[in-house]
């Protein structure tokens, strides 16, 4: 399920979408794509720590989710955690 299709069509603010996404993950904790999308959403609002936490949860569940690996690499690059950023980028290259 794509969370943005469900909640983005309501025309509410992004904060409402994040709240709804958190509730969705509470109801469906094994939803991999939901974790990824919510992580991307948190990065868009500048909450890189929360975005990284969600992305790492997905990484622990699925080490081959290439968009998530690239997303985590981007977060860690922005935060100056270059070793982790490079590792995620290399993993994404190996998976593709």
Secondary structure, 3 states (H helix, E strand, C coil): CCHHHHHHHHCCCHHHHHHHHHHHHHHCCCCHHHHHHHHHHHHHCCCHHHHHHHHHHHHHHCCCCHHHHHHHHHHHHHCCCHHHHHHHHHHHHHHC
